[in-house]
Amino acid sequence: MIYLDHNATTPIRPEVLDAMLPFLQEQYGNPSSVYALGQASRRALEEARAETARLIGAASPDEIVFTSCGSESDVFAVMGAAYEAFESSGGVKNQIITTSIEHEAIISCARLLKRRGFETLFLPVDGQAAVSAGAVEEALSERTALVSVMHANNEVGTIQAVEPMARRCRERGVLFHTDAVQSVGKIPVNVEKMGVSLLSLSGHKLNAPKGVGALYVRRGARLQPLITGNYEKFRRGGTLNVASIVGLGAACRLIRTEGERHAQEWARMRERLVEGILAEVPDSHLSGDPVNCLPNTVHFCLEGIDGHNLVVALDMKGAAVSSGAACSSGAAEPSHVLKAMGISSDWVRGALRISLGWGNQPQEIEAFLKMLPPAVDKLRAANRISR
Ligand code: PLP
C-alpha cells in the first residue's frame, strides 16, 4: 500500500517503539512513586519533556504540559485561558477570537463558549486560506481573553504568519494560542521566535503513538486546568502515559536531527505531484497557498467527481489518500475550510488531499501519478452516464 495520508496519522517509527517498549513492560513504575521503579519512569518522563521543549525552542521544559492528544491541548488552551481571563478580570474579558478554518477541536470549543455567554469571532480567510494579521489586530479589544490561530492548516497546508499576530496580542496583554499539530515535525517551529503564549502538538502526527500530546504554556500564562489534580504542577491531573510520552520524546529527538532533510525530500515529491497532477488531470485546481504551505501537503479540487468515491477507488488500487480532515471524513459534509476559502460547492465535493511523510519514496509518487488519472476519468465518465 502507498500511504499518502500522513496528515491523518503517521506510523510509529521503529526507534520510537524501541524507546517505548521498556515502559510497557518491566519499567511500569508510576512516575509519582518515590522508590526506584517510579523514579526511573520519572527520569524518562522528564527527558521526554526536555526533548519536546528543545524541539519547539521553549525556554524551559517546565513549559511543556503533557496531554492525551492534540484535541485536548487545543481545548485546554482555549477553555483554560477563557475561564481564567474571565474570572481574573471580574467578567470583563469575555471575548475569544479565532478563525473559520480551525480544527474541530477549536471550533467546537469556541461554540461552547458562545453558548456560555462569551462573544466569539471567527475571522475569515482569503482564497488561499490565509488569515490577515491586520484583521486580528482590528478585532482585539479590552474584552479579548484569547486569540487562537492555527499554524498550518490540516487540509490545504497553508501556513499562517503567526509572528505579527502574536506580537500584537503581546503588546495588548492578550494570550495567543496556535494549533501547531500539523506543523511540528514538518517545518521549523520555535515558540520564542513566534512569540506565542500557548502551542498545541500531537504525537500521532509526528511518528509517535496516538493518545499523547502536549501543550506549551509560556511561563506566566495562566490557564484553568480541565482535569484537576496534583500532576503536571497542578495543570493537568491524571497519571501520565509514560510509554507514549517517552515515544513522543524520541520522535522529537529524531525530528531535531533529521527533520530538515525529510522536509526537503517531501518538498521535492510535492513539487512532482503538483506538476504531474496539473499535467495529467484536466479540470484540477491546486488549493491553498502555493508558497506558504507545508512541504508535505498537496490539496486539489477536481471538478465533476466526489472526493469520497475517488478515495475508495484509489484504495482499491492500493493508495491511501483523503478527501478532507481525518476527523470528519466518512461524514458527507463538505469541508468548512474549503467553504471558508470561497471555493464553489461543485469543486469542494471533489477534494483530494495527499500528505507525505516519513518513509515515502519518489517511486511511490510515480506509481500514484499513474493510478490517479484513470481513476478520475472513470469516475467522471460514470457521473456523465448517470446524469
Ligand atoms: N489540530 C489539527 C490541525 C489537526 O489536524 C488535528 C488532527 O487531525 C488535531 C488538532 C487533533 O489532534 P488529535 O488527533 O491528536 O486529537
Boltz pocket constraint, residues with backbone or C-beta under 6 A from the ligand:
constraints:
  - pocket:
      binder: B
      contacts: [[A, 7], [A, 8], [A, 68], [A, 69], [A, 70], [A, 71], [A, 72], [A, 74], [A, 103], [A, 105], [A, 150], [A, 152], [A, 153], [A, 154], [A, 179], [A, 181], [A, 182], [A, 202], [A, 203], [A, 204], [A, 212], [A, 213], [A, 326], [A, 327]]
      max_distance: 6.0
